[in-house]
Amino acid sequence: MSGIAGKGCEVLVPYEERKSLKDIERSIIKTYRKHLWSKFNKAIKDYKLVEDGDKVAVAISGGKDSILMAKLFQELKRHGHIKFELEFIAMDPGYHPHIKQLLIDNCEYLNIPIRIFESGIFNVVDEIAKDYPCYMCARMRRGALYTKAQELGCNKLALGHHYNDVIETILLNVLYSGNFKTMMPKLKSKNFEGLELIRPLYYIEETYIKRFTQSSGIWPLNCACMVSAEKIGNKRYEIKDMIENLKKDFKDVEKSIFKSSQNVNMNCILGWEKNGEKHSFLDFYDEE
């Protein structure tokens, strides 16, 4: 599962044509104020993702989402009223040297002071999870990031999941798992005491992340994994295509899917689970 340069990054514009760091940072506050900066701040406030005294580990994969998240956090610290600390952590799961160097170059250019640590996850997954590599890789990556965040004394770990990830997760669960659950904006770790996972890009649409990346001239990494690059029929991509087709007839379908997780009517569902305990509507049917 070694990284490959051709599939591991998006070729956008030549390095010499990309914007200056000052212009990139200004564009977050000015050009993309409505779709990036404001929505980032809204998620922070709505879900109390960052508070005074926090020390946040910002996980940098090198992809477009995590790079933007890092810059948004820097702007929040620079312009915001919350007193908190930042650590930028980047895990090397076994990248091809060229991919790793691209990650380093991007972060240096964008003034993101990353701490890179190796995990060797690609090799481990190759050995133990050939049939379900993406699932096992994701679990191991999360564990490695939690461990590093705790080692650095952080109480929060920020991941770059965005608005569209939330929507796709809802549909994936409904259509393929037969349950209704979403990707939460924050949750407490069960295995790492005192650590909380946060998703500050929760309201930010992927299309604007792509526009920011392209206009800035940044070359982000994708998965950089041979298995992922060659994998056909990935369910999340199928869901993406499905949503795009639905939008042709219903332009606000994404908003409706997102809001469905905010407007659950407990009087009109057959069953639910709370803290591991299952309930049926019949349990409460004769109460009134």
C-alpha positions, 0 to 999 in steps of 0.5 A: 500500500505504498504511496504513488505520486500520480494518484496522491495529489491533485495537479492544479497550477504550477508552483510559480503561479500560486498566490503568496501566503499573505494573499492566501490568508487574506482570501480566507477572511475576505474572498471566502468570508461567507462560505469558509470563515463565517461557517467555520466560526459558526460551527465553533460557536454552535457546538462549542468546539473550541473554548478558553483554555483548550489545547487543540491538536489539528490533524494534517493529512496534507489533503485539501480539507485539513490544510484549509482547517489548519489555516482557519485555526491560525486565523481564529487564533489571530483574530478570535477572542478565544484563548487556546493553544494549537499543535499541528500533527501530521502522521506518516502512515508510509507515504512514498518519499515524494508524497511526504515531501509534498506534504512538508513543502505545502506546510512550509509554504503555508506557514503551518508548523507541523510535527510529523510522526511515523506510524507504518500503518500502510504496511500493517494494513497490508498484512492484516486487512487485505479485504477491508483496508480502508476501514482498518486504516481509518481506525488505526489512523484515528488511534495514532492521532489520539495517541499523539494528541494525548502525548502533546497534552491536548484535550481536543483533536480536530479532524477535517470532515466537512458538510458533505461528509456529514450528508454522505454519512447519513445516506450511507447508514440509511442505505447500506446499514439500515440505521439512521445516524450522522457524523457528530460535530464533536464526541468524547473519546472512549479510549483516551480519557480527557480527549474530545474529537471535534469537526470544525468544518461541519458547515463548510461545503466541499465545493468551496474548499476545492475553490479555495485550494484551486485559487490558492494554487495549493497541491493537496494530497489525496489518500496517497494509497495504492489500494485506495487509488485502484479501488473501484465502486467505493460506496462513498463515491456512489453516494456522491454521484447519487446526491449529484443526480438528485440535485438535478431535480431538487437543488436543496436536497443536501440541506434537507438531508443535513436537517433531517438529523436535526429534526428527528421526531421521536413520536414518529419512529419505530425504534431507537438506541440510547447508550447501548440500550434499544427502545421501541415505540411500543414501550411508550405507546400506552403512556398517554 
